[in-house]
């Protein structure tokens, strides 16, 4: 197959030049039309075997003037389609009435009619096109020495009709292409916005998981380090036990942080950890870390975390993280003598998680500018649940989350 790339490139460049300099392009078209009309004015058409003869006649000065005026009007065809059509149509009528046989000034009106169809709407094209075709054809039939049904008179009606139809077709195709381009651009913007939204959601989820992992263990490390510092001189055994808890909590924090970061690895990176995500099946270990840190915790459940009542993975992880964050807030804000109660109850198609404390601490969750409650709310909202958190009557704090276990169709979420 021949290589058409150079030709295609040349056409694209030519189209770009026309769009960049429309006035120059219209000037070139007007000059070409003027040259064609002048050459045609020196030609005597006939139906003999020799065809048209050139040089047997010459145009009158008024004919040349009409040609120049008609071609000059075409320079402004894009800026003022209807006035240019009115001007060229008027010049064509003057040509019909004053020159016998008439010259080809009517070609300017035909081009102007095409331009009206290409740059206006369809109703305007039909009305203006029909009026132009009828007026020019009727005048040509009236002033022509030939019969009214002569071929050149009928062909004038056909040429004007085709010019309007061609302009309307070009306008429709241009509008169709613009609509396709707009839809493609809108779809591209939508894809970009969706990608940015997903990236933002993923970053928020990662930040929430990192907060849940780190804040809990760091809070325990802080508490145990304070205990160790306080009893180091008087009770070294208790200080040694507190330091052991610090080491255990820091090791757990590092392990969970390594697991979370491992989820972000690329497919070609070193192997990521394969440990399952924490859930209610690991709640005993979580509660033990708080009890070792000096926070008494009572736990009650109706078997929601048992194997036979296994929760969906997302709900199971959310329940674990909510309890972890709520107990961390109790340890940080409720005071040294506070006690906590945790309950997990299955209620129909939802699971209810409640964390209570009787603390008398001066602070409350959120006072320190942290993101614990915000992260819990976002996690619960992502699953379609509700979270309530606030002071209890008589003292203490209450955190309750209700997470749906099934969706509207009855399937596990």
N, C-alpha and C positions, 0 to 999 in steps of 0.2 A: 504494500500500500504506500502511496506517496506521502511524504511528510508535509502536513498542512500547518505545522506549528508556526513557521514564519508568517504565513498568511493570516492565521488567527491572531498572532501578536500584532501585526500591522493593523488589523481591523479594530482590535481593542485600543490601540494607541490613537487611531483616527477618531473613534467614538469618544475617547477621553478628551481629545483636543476640541471636538465639537461642543461637548458639554462645558469645557472650560472657557471657550470663546464663542458663544452662540451668535454674537453680533457679526463676527468675522465670517462664520459659516453662512449666515443668511446673506451677507454681502456677496460671497462667492456664488451662492445659488442665484441671486438676482442677476449677477453678471452673466452666468451661463444661460439663464432664461432670455436675457436681452439679446445675446448673440444668436440664439436659436430663432427668435422672432425676426431679427433683422435678416438672417439668411433665408428664412421662409418667405420674407416679403419680396425677395428677388426671384422666387421660384413661381413658375406658372404650371399648376397641376392640370393634367388632362388625362383622358383615358385611352390615349393612343398607344400603339405598340412600343413606342420609344420611352414611355414614362414621362415624368415631370421634366420640364426644361428649365435651365437656370440662366438668368441674365436677359430674359425676354422682356422683363418689366422692372421698374424701380419704384420704391415706396415714395409717397408724397411726404413733404415736410411734417404735415400734421400727423401722419402715421408714425413717423419716427418719434415725434414728441409724445404721442400716446404710449408708444412702446417704452420709452425711457421713464415716463411717469409710472407706468404699471410695474416695471421692474424695480424702480426705486421704492415703491410702496412695499414690496416683498421684504425689504430689509427689516421692516418693523413687524413682520408677521407674528413673531412670538410675543412681543410686548402688547400688541393691540390687535388680536385676531379679527374681531368684528369690524372695527374701523377700516382695517386693511381690506377686508372683503367688500365693504361698502364702497371704498375708493376704487378698487380694481373692477368691481361690477359696474360702477358708473362710467369708468373709462371704456369698458367693453361696450356699453350702450352707445356712447359717443362714437365709437368705432363703427358700430352697426349702422348708425344713422348717417354718418358723414363719408365713409369710405365704401366704394363699390368696385369690386367685391371687398368685404371687410378683411382686415388683417387679423393676425393671430393674437391680438391683445387679450382675448378671452382666456388664454392659457394662464394668465396671471390670476384671474378670478377663480379658475379651477384650483390652482395651487392654494389660494387663500381660503377656499372652501374646505379643502383637505385640512388646513391648519386649524380652522374652526372646529372641525370634528375631533382633532387630536388634542385640543387644549380646552374644550368646554365640556358640558355634560351632554348626555344623549338627547334629552328633549330639545335643547337649544340646537343641536346639530340637525335634528329632523325638521324642526320648523324653519330654520334659516336655510338648510339645504334644499328643502322643497320649494321655498319661495324663490331662491336664486335660480334653481333649475327651470321653474315655470316662467319667470320673467325673461331670462336670457333666451330660452327656446322660443317663447311667444314672439319676442321682438325679432329674433332671427328669421322666423317663419314669415313675419309681416313684411320686413324690408327685403327679403331675398327675392331675386327675380325668378328663381326656380320654384317649382311647386312646393307647397308648405310641407309635404311629406318627403321632401328630398332627403337623401342620406345624410348630408352634412348637418341638416337641422335636427334630425332625430338623434344623430350621434352626439350632438351638443348636450341633449338631455341625458344621454347615457353617461357621458364623461362627467358631468356635474354630479350625477347620482353616485357614480363610482368613487368620485373624490370624497364626498361626504361619508360614504360607507367605509372607505379605507381609513379615513381619519378617525372614525368612531372605533374601528377595529384596533387601531394602534393605541388609542386611549384606553380601551378595555384591556388590552394585553399589558400595557404599562401598569395599569391599576392592579391587575392580577399579580404581576411580578412584585410590585411594591408590597402587596398584601402578604405574599409568600415570604418576602424578605423580613417584613415586620414580625410575622409569626415565628420565623426562625430566630430572629434577635430576641423576641420575648421568651421563646423556649430556652435559648442560651442563658438569658438573665435568670430565668426560673431555675435552671440547673445550677447556675453559680450560687444563687441564693440558697437553694436546698443544700448544696455542698457546704456552704458556710454555716448554715444552721446545724447540720449534722456535726461539723467540726466543733462548733461551739458547745453543742450538747455533750459530745464526747469529752471535751476538755473539762466541762463542768462535772461530768460523772467521775473522771479521773481525779479531779481535785477533791471531790467529795470522798472518794475512797481513800485517798491519801490522808485526808484529815481524819477520817474514822480510824485508820490504822495507826497513825502517828500520835494523835492527841491522847488517845486512851493510855497508851504505854508511857508516853512522856509524862502525863499527869501522875501515873503510878510511880515512875522514877523520881519525880519531884517530891512526892509525899514520902517515899521511903528514904530518900536522901536526907530530907529534913529530920526524919525520925532518927536516922543514924547519927546525924550531926548533934542532935539533942542529947542522946544517951551514950555517946561515944565514951565519955569519961567515967560515968557512974555505972553503966550496965553494958560493958563491951560485948557480952553474949548477944543481947538484943540488937546492938548495933551491927554485929556481924550477920545476924539473921536478916536485918533490914537491907544490908548491902547485898546479901544473896538474892533477895527479892529484886533489888535494883538490877543486878546482873541478869536475872531471869527475864524481867520485863524488857530490858534493852535488847536481849537476844531475840525475844518474841517480836519486838518492834522491827528489828533488822530483817528477820525472816519474812514477816508480812510485807514490809516495804519491798524486799527483793521479789516477792511473789507478784505484787502489784506492778512493779516496773517491768517484770518479765512479760506481763501481758501486752506491753507496748513494743516488744521486740518485733523486728521484721522476720519474714520467713527464713531468711538466710543467716540470721543471727544465731549465736549459741543457744542451745536448748533452753527453753523457758520451763519454769517449774510446773509440775503437773498435779500439785496438791489440789484437792477440791476446795471450793470457796467455803468460808465459814458459814454455819447455819445454826439452827436451834439444837442440832445434834451435838454441837460443841459448846453449848451454853454452860455446862458444868465447869469447864476449864476457864471460861470467861469469869464466872462468878467467883471462882477460887482466887483469881488474881486480885479481885477487889477485897475479898475477905482477908487475904494475906496482907493487903495494904491497910487493914484496920477498919474496913467498912462492913459492918454486919449486913448481910443481904438475905432476905427470905424469898424463896422462889416457889411459885405454884403454877402448874400447867395442867391442862386437861388431855395431854397426850398429843398436842399439835405437832410436836417435833418427832414423834415416834415413827418407826419405819412404816407401819400400816397407815399412818396419817401424814405421810410425807407431803410437805408443802411444795408448791412450784419453786424453782430455784431462785427466781427474782424475789419472791415474797419471803422465802427462807433467809436469803442474804439480808434483805431489808430489815426483817425482824431482829436479826442478830445485831446489825449495825445500830439500830434504834436503841436497843437495850444497852449496848456498849456506850453509846454517846450519852444516853440519859444517866447512867451510873457514873460516867466520867464527870458530868456536870454536878452530880450529887457530891462526889468526892472533892471537887474543886470549890464548890460554893456553899455547901450545906453545913460546914463546920465539922470539928473533930468528933463530936458525940452523936452525929447523925446516924440513923438507921434507914435502910432502904427495903422496899418490898417490890417484887417483880411478879407479874402474873401474865400468862399467855393463855387466852381462852378462845376456843373456836365457837363462833356464833353464826350459825347458818352458813352462808357463803362468804363469810369474812372471818378474819382473825383479829382479836382485840389484844393489844399489848399495852400494859399499864405499868408505869414505874412511879412509885411514891416515896417520899422521904419526909422525915419529921425534923429536918434541920432548922437551926436558928441562925444560920450564917447571915452576915450582913449583905452578901452579894446574892445574885440570882443569875441563872444562865443568860448570857447575852450582855451582861454588864461590862465584861472585859473586851467587848468589840470582836468576839470570836464569831465563828461561822457554824457552830454546832447545831443550833436550832434551825438556822437557814438550810443547812445540809439535810437535816431530817425532814423538813417540810418539802424540799425539792425531791427527795427520794420517795416520800409517801405520795406526793402529787403525781410523780411519774408512773406510779402503779394505779392511779385513780382512787387513792384512799384519802383519809382526812387525819389531821394531827391537831391536837389541842395541848397546850402547855401553859401553865400558870400557877400562881400561888394557891395553896390549899387554905381553907378556912381553919383558923386556929394555928397556922404555921406549917411550914414545909412547902414542898413543890410537887406538882403532879404533871406527868407527861403521859399522854394516851394517844395511841395510833390505832386506826382501824384500817386494815388492808384487805381488799377484796381477794378472795382465793380463786373465784371463777368469774368469767366475764359474762356479758349479757346473754350469750348463747349457751351458758352452762358449762363451757369448757374451761379447763385450767388455764390461768393466765401464764 
